[in-house]
Amino acid sequence: MKQSTLSEVRSAVTPRATLLVIGVVALQLLFVVSYVGALHEPKLRDVAFGVVAPPAAAEQTVRRLDGLPGSPLDPRALPDEAAARKQIENRDIDGALVVNPGGTTDTLLVASGSGKALAIALGSLTDNVLEAEGRTARTVDVAPASPHDFNGLSSFYLVIGLCVGAYLCASILAISTGARPANPTRAATRLGAMALVALAGGLGCAIIVGPILGALPGSVWALWGLGALIVFAVGAATLALQGLFGVIGIGLAILLVVILGNPSAGGAFPAPMLPPFWEAIGPALPPGAGTWAARSITYFDGNSMTSSLLVLSAWAVAGVVITMLAAVLRQRRAAEPSPPGEPS
């Protein structure tokens, strides 16, 4: 009886199963490292910041802000308040201080639509700097988040939902019919299925966050297009990883999208508040590119979206090309005759 039980255990714990379990534990540890590492201690770092003041005072103010401990701001002088507002709306800067030469109350311009945490942090920093000089600041929100969009996080949650649906769908396609498609026809069928899922999922999510919940006031059509692109980009990339590495590709997709992509996306804390590593990789990964584009659509009239759309398009194109090439190579290897003396 005992020998039979031991035999069953040994047959269940195969080398492949052992490696998969080790891989899951590794992903678990990386998840904690990535999320805690990125989000446990948010700090302002080189935030693009405008200064509007009379010429003599502007240079002095820029120099003083640039010399703050920890380099929280990257200040630059601007000619007037209109220019500062325009640059915030274009997402060239994240805030601006308009100095009032005739009084002691200045104006801080922020944009909570790009993340309320950043707007609050800029307000606290500005208050501390001005308090030392006996001055105060009133805050003006140039691109405010919707009152139904708590902390400006709905765009981030929308993108996360789209990404999760995309890699889950691609994973189901692999699990149901084999991780690696046997030929280009099957690979193209999977990509076609992902395209249909992308259109349906993108539309459904855009309607939910817009007309149904009223969380995001941006164009439903624009959010639909962005959502479809995100789903297809992540889904195609997941299919490509599966085509190259089999079932391990699912774990690699989770590594890229969930473990690295989510904490670096600028959702809970916008990019200037993240540590350098996560700030650097965020714009190149689908969650970060998608979150930036969704916020641009929602609160900034679609400004400064080109680079994000190019990133998502690059993921989609690379996913399609690699998926098809992997299927072609697999078909060719299957068609090659076996060497003499080996079973066919």
C-alpha positions as CSV (number, residue, x, y, z in Angstrom):
1,M,0.0,0.0,0.0
2,K,2.8,2.4,1.0
3,Q,4.8,1.5,-2.0
4,S,1.8,2.2,-4.3
5,T,1.3,5.6,-2.7
6,L,4.9,6.6,-3.0
7,S,4.8,5.6,-6.7
8,E,1.7,7.7,-7.3
9,V,3.4,10.7,-5.6
10,R,6.6,10.3,-7.7
11,S,4.6,10.1,-10.9
12,A,2.6,13.2,-10.0
13,V,5.7,15.2,-9.1
14,T,7.4,15.1,-12.5
15,P,10.4,17.3,-13.3
16,R,8.1,19.5,-15.5
17,A,5.6,20.0,-12.7
18,T,8.5,20.8,-10.3
19,L,9.8,23.5,-12.7
20,L,6.4,25.0,-13.1
21,V,5.9,25.2,-9.3
22,I,9.3,26.8,-8.9
23,G,8.3,29.2,-11.7
24,V,5.1,30.1,-9.8
25,V,7.0,30.7,-6.6
26,A,9.4,32.9,-8.5
27,L,6.6,35.0,-10.0
28,Q,5.1,35.3,-6.5
29,L,8.3,36.7,-5.1
30,L,8.8,39.0,-8.1
31,F,5.2,40.3,-7.6
32,V,6.0,41.4,-4.1
33,V,9.4,42.8,-5.1
34,S,7.9,44.8,-7.9
35,Y,4.8,46.2,-6.2
36,V,6.3,46.9,-2.9
37,G,9.5,48.2,-4.5
38,A,7.6,50.6,-6.8
39,L,4.9,51.8,-4.4
40,H,6.1,51.6,-0.8
41,E,7.8,55.0,-0.7
42,P,6.5,57.5,-3.4
43,K,8.6,60.6,-3.8
44,L,8.6,63.5,-6.2
45,R,11.5,63.2,-8.6
46,D,12.3,65.8,-11.3
47,V,8.7,66.7,-11.9
48,A,8.4,69.0,-15.0
49,F,7.3,72.3,-13.4
50,G,6.8,75.8,-14.7
51,V,7.5,79.1,-13.0
52,V,5.8,82.3,-14.0
53,A,7.3,85.4,-12.4
54,P,8.9,88.7,-13.3
55,P,12.2,88.1,-15.1
56,A,14.5,88.8,-12.1
57,A,12.3,86.8,-9.7
58,A,11.8,84.0,-12.2
59,E,15.5,83.1,-12.4
60,Q,15.9,83.2,-8.7
61,T,12.7,81.1,-8.1
62,V,13.8,78.5,-10.7
63,R,17.2,78.2,-9.1
64,R,15.7,77.9,-5.6
65,L,13.3,75.1,-6.7
66,D,15.9,73.3,-8.7
67,G,18.1,73.2,-5.5
68,L,15.5,71.5,-3.3
69,P,16.8,68.4,-1.5
70,G,16.2,65.2,-3.4
71,S,15.6,67.1,-6.7
72,P,11.8,66.8,-6.5
73,L,11.3,69.4,-9.3
74,D,12.6,70.1,-12.8
75,P,11.6,73.8,-13.0
76,R,11.7,76.0,-16.0
77,A,10.7,79.7,-16.5
78,L,7.6,80.4,-18.6
79,P,6.4,83.7,-20.0
80,D,2.9,83.9,-18.5
81,E,0.1,82.0,-16.9
82,A,-1.5,81.2,-20.3
83,A,1.7,79.5,-21.4
84,A,1.8,77.5,-18.2
85,R,-1.8,76.4,-18.6
86,K,-1.2,75.4,-22.2
87,Q,1.8,73.3,-21.3
88,I,-0.2,71.5,-18.6
89,E,-3.0,70.8,-21.0
90,N,-0.5,69.5,-23.5
91,R,1.1,67.3,-20.8
92,D,4.5,68.9,-21.3
93,I,4.6,69.9,-17.6
94,D,2.8,68.6,-14.5
95,G,2.3,71.8,-12.6
96,A,3.3,75.5,-12.4
97,L,3.8,78.2,-9.9
98,V,2.5,81.7,-10.8
99,V,4.2,84.2,-8.6
100,N,2.2,87.3,-7.6
101,P,4.7,90.2,-7.5
102,G,2.1,92.5,-5.9
103,G,1.1,90.3,-3.0
104,T,1.9,87.3,-0.9
105,T,-0.5,84.8,-2.4
106,D,0.7,82.9,-5.4
107,T,-1.1,80.5,-7.7
108,L,-0.3,76.8,-8.1
109,L,-1.6,75.2,-11.3
110,V,-2.0,71.4,-11.2
111,A,-3.9,68.7,-13.2
112,S,-5.5,66.1,-11.0
113,G,-6.7,64.3,-14.2
114,S,-3.2,62.9,-14.6
115,G,-3.3,61.5,-11.0
116,K,-4.6,63.2,-7.9
117,A,-1.6,61.9,-5.8
118,L,0.8,64.0,-7.9
119,A,-1.4,67.1,-7.6
120,I,-1.6,66.7,-3.8
121,A,2.2,66.1,-3.5
122,L,2.9,69.2,-5.5
123,G,0.6,71.2,-3.3
124,S,2.3,70.0,-0.1
125,L,5.7,70.7,-1.5
126,T,4.8,74.2,-2.7
127,D,3.2,75.1,0.7
128,N,6.3,74.1,2.5
129,V,8.6,76.1,0.2
130,L,6.4,79.2,0.3
131,E,5.7,79.0,4.0
132,A,9.4,79.5,4.7
133,E,9.1,82.8,2.8
134,G,6.0,84.0,4.5
135,R,3.9,83.3,1.3
136,T,0.9,81.1,0.5
137,A,-0.5,79.6,-2.6
138,R,-4.1,78.9,-3.9
139,T,-4.4,75.8,-6.0
140,V,-6.1,75.9,-9.4
141,D,-6.9,72.5,-11.1
142,V,-6.4,73.1,-14.8
143,A,-7.5,69.5,-15.8
144,P,-9.6,68.2,-12.9
145,A,-10.5,64.6,-12.5
146,S,-14.2,63.8,-12.6
147,P,-16.0,63.8,-9.3
148,H,-17.0,60.2,-10.2
149,D,-13.3,59.2,-10.8
150,F,-11.9,58.8,-7.3
151,N,-8.2,59.9,-7.2
152,G,-8.1,59.8,-11.0
153,L,-7.7,56.0,-10.9
154,S,-10.5,54.9,-13.2
155,S,-8.3,55.2,-16.3
156,F,-5.7,52.9,-14.7
157,Y,-8.3,50.3,-13.6
158,L,-9.8,50.4,-17.1
159,V,-6.5,49.5,-18.7
160,I,-5.7,46.8,-16.1
161,G,-9.0,45.2,-16.8
162,L,-8.3,45.3,-20.5
163,C,-4.8,43.8,-20.1
164,V,-6.0,41.0,-17.8
165,G,-8.8,40.0,-20.1
166,A,-6.4,40.0,-23.0
167,Y,-3.7,37.6,-21.6
168,L,-6.4,35.4,-20.0
169,C,-8.1,35.0,-23.4
170,A,-4.8,34.2,-25.1
171,S,-4.0,31.8,-22.4
172,I,-7.3,30.0,-22.7
173,L,-6.8,29.7,-26.5
174,A,-3.4,28.0,-25.7
175,I,-4.7,25.7,-23.0
176,S,-7.7,24.5,-25.0
177,T,-5.8,23.7,-28.2
178,G,-2.1,23.5,-27.3
179,A,0.3,26.3,-26.3
180,R,2.1,26.3,-29.6
181,P,-0.1,26.5,-32.8
182,A,0.8,23.6,-35.1
183,N,0.8,25.7,-38.3
184,P,0.3,29.3,-39.6
185,T,-3.4,28.7,-40.2
186,R,-4.1,27.9,-36.6
187,A,-1.9,30.8,-35.5
188,A,-3.8,33.2,-37.8
189,T,-7.1,31.8,-36.4
190,R,-6.0,32.6,-32.8
191,L,-5.0,36.1,-33.8
192,G,-8.3,36.6,-35.6
193,A,-10.1,35.4,-32.4
194,M,-8.1,38.0,-30.4
195,A,-9.1,40.7,-32.8
196,L,-12.7,39.9,-32.3
197,V,-12.3,39.8,-28.5
198,A,-10.4,43.1,-28.7
199,L,-13.3,44.8,-30.5
200,A,-15.9,43.4,-28.2
201,G,-14.0,43.9,-25.0
202,G,-12.9,47.5,-25.9
203,L,-16.5,48.5,-26.7
204,G,-17.9,46.9,-23.6
205,C,-15.4,48.5,-21.3
206,A,-15.8,51.9,-22.9
207,I,-19.5,51.8,-22.4
208,I,-19.2,50.7,-18.8
209,V,-16.8,53.4,-17.7
210,G,-18.6,56.1,-19.8
211,P,-22.4,56.0,-20.2
212,I,-23.1,53.4,-17.6
213,L,-20.9,54.4,-14.6
214,G,-20.0,58.0,-15.7
215,A,-16.5,57.4,-14.3
216,L,-14.6,58.8,-17.4
217,P,-16.0,61.7,-19.4
218,G,-13.9,61.1,-22.5
219,S,-15.1,60.1,-25.9
220,V,-16.6,56.5,-25.9
221,W,-15.4,56.0,-29.5
222,A,-11.8,57.0,-28.6
223,L,-11.8,54.8,-25.5
224,W,-13.2,52.0,-27.6
225,G,-10.4,52.3,-30.1
226,L,-7.8,52.5,-27.4
227,G,-9.3,49.5,-25.5
228,A,-9.3,47.4,-28.6
229,L,-5.7,48.2,-29.3
230,I,-4.7,47.4,-25.7
231,V,-6.5,44.1,-25.8
232,F,-5.1,43.0,-29.1
233,A,-1.5,44.2,-28.3
234,V,-1.4,42.3,-25.0
235,G,-3.2,39.2,-26.5
236,A,-0.9,39.1,-29.5
237,A,2.2,39.4,-27.3
238,T,0.9,36.6,-25.1
239,L,0.3,34.4,-28.1
240,A,3.8,35.2,-29.3
241,L,5.4,34.2,-26.0
242,Q,3.4,31.0,-26.0
243,G,4.5,30.3,-29.6
244,L,8.1,30.6,-28.5
245,F,8.1,29.1,-25.1
246,G,4.9,27.0,-24.8
247,V,3.0,27.2,-21.5
248,I,5.9,29.1,-19.9
249,G,4.9,32.0,-22.2
250,I,1.9,32.5,-20.0
251,G,4.1,33.1,-17.0
252,L,6.3,35.5,-19.1
253,A,3.2,37.5,-20.1
254,I,2.2,37.8,-16.4
255,L,5.7,38.9,-15.7
256,L,5.6,41.7,-18.3
257,V,2.0,42.8,-17.9
258,V,1.2,42.3,-14.3
259,I,4.4,42.1,-12.3
260,L,6.4,44.8,-14.2
261,G,3.6,46.6,-16.1
262,N,1.0,47.4,-13.4
263,P,3.2,49.1,-10.7
264,S,5.1,51.1,-13.3
265,A,1.9,52.2,-15.2
266,G,1.6,55.5,-13.2
267,G,-1.8,54.5,-11.9
268,A,-1.7,54.7,-8.1
269,F,1.3,57.1,-8.3
270,P,2.1,58.9,-11.5
271,A,5.5,58.3,-13.1
272,P,7.4,61.3,-11.4
273,M,6.6,59.7,-8.0
274,L,8.0,56.2,-8.9
275,P,11.6,55.0,-8.3
276,P,13.8,55.4,-11.4
277,F,13.6,51.8,-12.7
278,W,9.8,51.7,-12.7
279,E,9.5,55.2,-14.1
280,A,11.8,54.2,-17.0
281,I,10.1,51.0,-18.0
282,G,6.5,52.1,-17.5
283,P,6.0,54.0,-20.8
284,A,7.3,51.0,-22.8
285,L,4.9,48.5,-21.4
286,P,1.2,48.2,-22.3
287,P,-0.3,49.1,-18.9
288,G,1.8,52.3,-18.7
289,A,1.2,53.3,-22.4
290,G,-2.5,52.5,-22.0
291,T,-3.0,54.5,-18.8
292,W,-1.2,57.5,-20.2
293,A,-3.4,57.4,-23.4
294,A,-6.6,56.8,-21.5
295,R,-5.9,59.9,-19.3
296,S,-5.1,61.9,-22.3
297,I,-8.4,61.0,-23.9
298,T,-10.4,61.6,-20.8
299,Y,-8.9,64.8,-19.4
300,F,-6.5,66.4,-22.0
301,D,-8.4,66.4,-25.3
302,G,-6.3,63.6,-26.6
303,N,-3.0,65.6,-26.3
304,S,0.4,63.8,-26.1
305,M,-0.9,60.4,-27.1
306,T,1.3,59.6,-30.1
307,S,4.2,57.9,-28.3
308,S,1.8,55.7,-26.2
309,L,-0.2,54.6,-29.3
310,L,3.1,53.8,-31.1
311,V,4.2,51.7,-28.1
312,L,0.9,49.7,-28.1
313,S,1.0,49.3,-31.9
314,A,4.6,48.0,-31.7
315,W,3.5,45.4,-29.2
316,A,0.6,44.4,-31.5
317,V,2.8,44.2,-34.6
318,A,5.6,42.3,-32.8
319,G,3.0,39.9,-31.4
320,V,1.5,39.1,-34.8
321,V,4.9,38.7,-36.5
322,I,6.4,36.5,-33.8
323,T,3.3,34.4,-33.5
324,M,3.2,33.7,-37.3
325,L,7.0,33.1,-37.5
326,A,6.9,30.7,-34.6
327,A,4.1,28.7,-36.3
328,V,5.9,28.6,-39.6
329,L,9.1,27.3,-38.0
330,R,7.1,24.7,-36.0
331,Q,5.4,23.4,-39.2
332,R,8.8,23.2,-41.0
333,R,10.3,21.3,-38.1
334,A,7.4,18.9,-38.1
335,A,7.7,18.3,-41.8
336,E,11.4,17.5,-41.7
337,P,12.2,13.8,-42.1
338,S,13.6,12.1,-39.0
339,P,17.4,11.2,-39.1
340,P,18.1,7.5,-39.9
341,G,17.8,5.2,-36.9
342,E,15.4,7.5,-35.1
343,P,11.6,7.0,-34.8
344,S,9.5,9.2,-37.1
